[in-house]
């Protein structure tokens, strides 16, 4: 979605649109681990206005994401509802990128006659994804012996709860008292 800069005024305007999932899925598919897939267009609701040369955007995005659980390797779907806020400043005004502050993470630059919200929306979707996809927080994962999904059933494997890094301590004997 592109917005002409001349159409952004001091009066806030509302806009709702659907951003295609194709580009974000292409980005997600480039890495060595392809854990996520956005399923369908991203619903975007945004309010925007101008103050001087700076452009202010605030809104939310909603999407449905398919993923593979990092613990049990099962496919699952999750919904994302992420609020966002960012400020765009003209690129012609110098900006010192070496001294970033926390509030600068919402700051970006623009140039030209219009603003393309697509890259900014894709960035927000990537930020909304957890670093490790889990089907649920209490996922029990797979049995390390037989590979059965422990969320569905128990297995009869005897799992030794000894840390192999402490194996050298097994040979030590305690003195008898």
N, C-alpha and C positions, 0 to 999 in steps of 0.2 A: 504494500500500500504506500503510495507516494502522496504527499501533501505539499502543495505549492506554498512556499514561504510567504508570499504576498497574501495568502488567504488566512494566515495565522495572525490574529489580532489580539489586543489586550482583553477582549471579551472571550471568556472560555467557551469552547465549542466541544460538543460530544460527538463521538464517532464509534460505530460498531462495525466490525468486518470480520471475515474469516481469512486467516493466513494459511496458505497451502502447506501441507506437511512434507512435500517432496524434498525441498532443500534441506530441511532439518534432518530428515531420514538419510539423505545423502551424506551429511556431515557425521551423523551417528554411525553410519556404515563404514567410514574410512578407518577407524581404529582397529587394533588387533582383536579387541573384544567387542562383539556386537550385542550388547545386553539389552538395548532399548530400541523401540520402534514406536513412533507416534502414529496413532490410528485415527486418521481423519483430520480434517482441517482444525486449526487452532482458533477458538472463538476469542476475539479481542474486543475489549471495551475500553476506550481511552478518552480522556478529557485533555485538551491542550489550549495553551494561550501563549502570548508573547509579552515580555517585559523588557523593553529596550531592544537589544539585539539577541537576547537569550530566549530560547524556546523551552517551555515547560510541558512535560507530558506526565500524566498520572492515570493509572487504570488497572485492569486485571486481565489475565488470560486464563482460558480454560482449555484443557486438552485431555485426551485419553491416551495412555501409554501402555504398550505391552512390553513385558520384560521377562527375563529368565532369572529366577531367584539364585542368589550367590550361595545359598546354603543347601537347598534341596534340588536345584536344577529344574524345577517345574516352571512352566509358563504361567504368568498371571497378568492381570490388567489393573491399572490404578488410574485414578483421576487426579489431575493437577488443577489447582485453583490458586494462582499466584498473583498477588498484587505487585505492581512495579511503579517506579517513579524515576525519571531521568530528566536532565537538563542538557540542552544542546547550545553550544556557543559557536559563533563563526570561526572557521579555521584560520582566518586572516588575523585574528587576535591571538597573540602569542600565549602559549600555555606551557608551564614548566612541568613536564611529566616526571621529573626526578623527585619531586617533593609531593607525592600523593598522600592524601589524608583519607580517612574513612568516608567522609561525605563526597569525595571525588569519585568514588566507585559509581555514583549515579550521574556522572558528568561525562559528556562526549562532545565531539566537534562535528560541525556540518559545513558544507560548502556547496555552492551552486544555487539553483533556483527552487529546488524542492528537497524535501526530507523523505528518505526511504525508510519506513518503519520496519521493513522486513528483517534486516540484520539485527535490529534492536530487539525485536520479538523473538527471533531465534536465540539470541544471547540469553534472554530471560527464560526460555524453555530449558536451555542447557543448565542454567543456574538452578532451576527448580528440580532437576533430577538428582536423586541421592547418589552418593559416590558408590554405594553398594546396594543393588536392588534386592530387597527382601519381600517375599510374598506376604509376610506378616512379621511383626517384631519378635514374636516368640517362636519363630520357625526352628524346629529341632534338627533340620538338615538330614544328611544321609549317614547311615552306619558306616564307619570306616572299615569294617571287616567285610560285610556282605553287600553293602550298597543299598539296602532297603530304605525307603523314605520313612523316617521315624515320625512324620506327621500323620501317616496313615495307619501304621501298625508297629508293634514292637518286634524286635528280632531276638533270637536266643543267643546271640554272640556275647561272649564274655570279654568285656572291654577293660583292659588293665588301665588303671588311672595313674600310672607312674610316668613321670616326665623323663624321657630318654636322656636328657641332658644331665640328669643326676645319676646315671647308670654307674659311674665310678664310685659312688657312695655305697652301693650295694655290697661291695667287697670289704668294706670296713666293718669291724666287729666292735661292739660295745664291750667295755670291760665288765666283768661280773663283780657284783658287790657282795 
